[in-house]
């Protein structure tokens, strides 16, 4: 299939929409937006993240899992039952779509951590790493992350593709609009949707390697490539994160989890770490600002992301757009009442919102942050 398409280094499409009032929208709106950018994909990857889709299980962790065999499923379910109360386990609903062939087994689980967060089972301390999340912190979410890392690293053929509360990722090999109809996203309602059409350049096109990449309630869709992947990966491994999905974008989800959730940096500062100002620009800042950015560069140098990129990072309470420091990939933003849009092309916004109140191009290295209203 690769031979049928020319290499397109500026390919990939991203699109996202959030209602800051928490209004839920059916998935056909985001499918319509990403479908307009069909030519930025090549059929080797597409996917969506959706927030607010499981109100009846809003306090459960919703694990979406990809299996390459029945043994993988048996081993994973045994592991999950040892560590969680499993209130529901079922196949993810799908429908036949001509463009989607040979899908893996796709299951979802609605889980609650057992009281006391039991130690991980099924792999050795060396496989987990001596500083596993459950051992380092009383935060229940750290335990959940440790389980995700263990399954993805130690159970062959099993990959957790999302693990947050009241959200889920739906992805695979195909054009994004086909993936959306395959997963029946028109039957879901969410207050935040993101989407991705992939044109793999440096990494494999496979079901687990499609975007979005998720951890807890983080999800990331990305146009571009990360030339700093090696140093970012090694930095994350110091904090017990493991990259197993064979695609560079995976590090972005883990960096946001590390910096924002675990190290308590605000969204804007987290973005300034990942797309840090150039030293020449820091040198021209006022003294207090210069001291802050100098400290961030010194402390978090290994978290700096190099390479061309535009990201949409979603969280249960926010959607964030971010370009690289010299804007080598496009991103357009728009607003209409309580809706905020982000996309690779203005046309993908106007396709679903013909007359926005405001529309503009994101600036290099400047985060666009849209958050839910307080109290929601």
N, C-alpha and C positions, 0 to 999 in steps of 0.2 A: 504493500500500500504506500510506503514511503516514496517509492519510485514514481508514483503517479502525480506527485505534487512537488513544485519547486520549493527550495528552502526559502523561508520568509522570516528573516531575523527580527522584523518589526511586528510579527504576527501576534496572535492571542488577543482576545477581547474580554473586557470585564464590564460589569454593570451591577449597580446596586440601588436599592430604594429603601428608605426608612420613613415611617410615620412617627414624628416626635410626640404625638399624642397616643401612640400605641394602637392606632386603628389597624385592624388586620385586613389583608388583601389576598385574593387568591393568586396562585402561582402563575396563571396564564399571563399576567401583566409582565413578569420578569422574563418569561419565555419569549414574549413578543419583542422585548427590548434586545435580548441577546441574539435572537434570530436575525435581526436586521444586520448584525455584523458577521453573518455567516462566512463571508470570504476571508475573515481573519482567522478562521479555524481550518482544519483539514480532516476532521473526523477521527482524530486520534485522542480526543479527550474533551469532556464537557462536564459541568457540574454546577450545583446550587447549594447554598446554605439558607436555612429558613428558621426564623425565631418566632416563638409563640404558637407553634403548631401542635403542641401536646398539652392543652390546658388541663385535661383530666389527669395528667401525670406531671404537673408542673414542678412538683417537689422531688421528682425522681431523676436520677441520671438516665439519659436515653442513649444507650450504646447502639450505634449502627455498625454492623460488622460484615466484612467481606470474607468469605470462605472459599478455598480452592479444593475442598474435599470434606467428606463426612467425618473423617478422623479429626480434622482441624476443628470442626464444630463440636464434636464430643469432648475433646480436650479443653476447649475454651469454656464450654458450658459447665464442665466439672470445676474448673478454676473459678468461674464467676460465682457458682453456688457456694463455694468455700468462703468467699470473701464478701458476698452481698446477699441481701434478700431479693430474690428475683420475683417480682410481682406479675410480670408478663413477658413471654418470649414468643416471637412470631416472625414469619417471613415479612420482609418489607413488601408492601403491595406494588405490583408492576403490571403493565399491560404489554402485549406484543406490539413491537414497532419495527418496521422493515429495516431501518438503518442500524438496529442494535442486535448483534449476534453474539452467541456464546457467552452470556453473562455468567459470573460466578454465583455462588449461593449468597443471598443477601438477607440478613436477619437483623432484627432489632430487639433490644431488651430494656425493660424499665426496672431500674435497680435502686435499692437503698443500701447504704453501707451498714454492715452489721455493727451493733454497739461495740465499742472498744477498738474498732478498725483492726482486725486480726493481721498478723504478719503475713507477708506474701508467701504463697506456697507454690510448689511446682517448678521452682528453679533455685539454684544455689545462690549464696550471698555474693559469690564472685560474678555470676551472670547478672545479678541485679545491680551490682556496684555497692561498695561499702557504705556509700552515703545515699541510700535509697530515700525517697521522699517520705515514706511512712515513718522512718526512723528519725528523720531530721526535724519534723514539725508536727504539732498537734492538729494542724489544719486538715480537715477531712478531704479537701480537694487535693492535697499533696498525696494522700493515700490513693485516691482515684487515679492521679497521674502515674503513680508507680505501677498500678495494675495495667494501665494502658501500655506503658513502656515494656513491662514484662511480657504481655501477650504478643505485642508486635515483634519483640526480640526473640522470644523463646518458644513460641508455638508455631511450627511450620504451616504456612498456608492460611494463617488467620491474621487479619488486619483490622483494627478498630479505626473506622474512618470518621467517627464523631462520638463525643462522650459528654456533652453538656446537658444542662437541664432545659426542658421545654424548647429544644432546638434539634436540628439534625442536618447532616450533609447527605446529598444525593449526587453521586458522580459515577463516571464510567468512560468507556471507550466509545466515542460516537460524536456527532455534532451536538452542540448543547441543546438545541430545540428538540432533537430526538430523545436525548437523555431526559429532558423535562417531561415529555409525554410518556416515556417509558415508566418513569416513577410516579405518574399520575399526579403531578404537582398542581394541576388545576383543581384537585379535590382538597388541597390543603389551604389554610389561611394563616398568614404570618404578618407581623408588623414590620419585619425587616427581611429583605431578600437580597442575596448577592448571587452572581452568576459568572461563569467563565467558559470561554471557548478556547480550546488549546491548540497550539501549533508547536509541538515539541521540537526543540532544536538540539539541545545537549543532553537530554535525559529520556528514558524510555516512555513510550505511550502505553500505559496499562491501567487497569481499573483502579488500583490503589494509588497510582501516581497522578491521576487526574486531580484537578483542583475542585473544590477548596480543600485546604489542609486545616485540620481542626485539632484542638485540645481543650478539654472542658468546654466552656462556651465561646472560645475563640474560633474564628474561621478567617482564612486568608485566601483571596484570589489575586493573581499576579500576572501582569504582562511584562516580560523582560527576562533577565537572567541575573543570577547572583554570582559574581566573580569572586566574592569573599567567602563562598560557601565553606571552604576547608577550615579557615580560621574561626568562622562562626560556629561550625559543627564542633570543633575541638573545645571552644569556649563553653558551649552548652553541656558538653559531656562532663565538665568539671562540676556541674550542678545536677548530674544524674539523668539528663535528657538523652534519649537515644534516637538517632535518625535512621529509620528503616524503610522509608517509602521511595527511595531512589530518585528523588526530585528535590532540587535546591530550595524551593519555596517552603519546604517543611520547617526550616530553621526560623522563619519569620513568626509562625504561630508560637513556637517555643520561646523566642526572645520576648514577645509581648507578655507571655505568661510569667516569665522570669522577672522582667523589669517592672511591669505594672502590678501584677498580683502579689508576687513574692517579695519584691524589693520596694513596693509602694511608691514608685515614681508616677507622677500624673501622666495622663495621656500625652499631653504636649511635650513634656520632657522626654518621655519614652521615644516619641517620634524624633526629637532632636538628637537622641543618642544614635538611632538607626540611620538617619540622614543628617549627620552632624555638619555644622557650618565648616567651610574651609578655614585653615589656619589664617590665611590672609584676611578673611572676613572677621575672625575672632580678634585679630590684632587691631582692628579699627573700632571695636566696641568700646563703650564706656567701661570704666574699671570694674564695677560690680558685675556687670554682665560678662565681661571678659574673663573674670575669675571663675564664674560659674561654668562657662563653656569650656574653659581650659581644664577644670576639674573633671567635667563629664568626658572629655576626650581622653584624659589620662586614665580614668578609672574604667571606662567602658570602651576602650579602643578596639577590643576584640569583638564587640557587638556592632560596630559600624558595618553597614551593608554597602558594598561597592558593586558597581555594575548598573546597567540601565533597568529601571523598574518604575512601574506604577502599581500600587497596592490598593485594594479595598480590604480593610481589616474590620471585621464585625465582632461585636461583643453583645451580651444580653441587653446592655443599656446604651450602646453607641455604634455608629458606623464612622470609620475613619478613612479618609483618602490621603495618600502620600506618594509623592514623586521623588525620584532621585535628585541629587543636588544640582544637576545641570539639565534636568528634564529631557531625558533621552526617550521617554515613552509618554504618550499623550494621556491626559485626563481632563474631562470636562465635568463641571458641577452645575446643578440647577436647583431651584427652590420653587415650590408652588404650595401656598398655604402651609400645612404641617408636614408636607412631603419634601424630603431632600433626596436628590438623585446624584449619582456619580457614574461615569461611563467613559470608555475609551473614545467615543465619538459623540458629538452633540446630537447627531441624528438618532442615536439610540435612546436619548432622553426625549427628544421631540416626538419620537414614535409613540410613546406612551403618555406624554404630556405636551401637546402641541403648543401651548401658550404658557410657559413658565413665568413666574413673577420676576425671576432673575436667572441668568445663565452666564457662566464665566469659565475660563480656563484656570485650573489650579496652577500655582506658582511652584517653581523648583524648590524642593526641600521644605515647603510650607504645608503643614498638615491641615486638612479640612475635617473638622470634628462635629458630627451631628449626634446629639444625645437626647434620650427620652426626657420628657418633662419631669420635674421632681414629683415624687409621690406615685408615679406609675410603677 
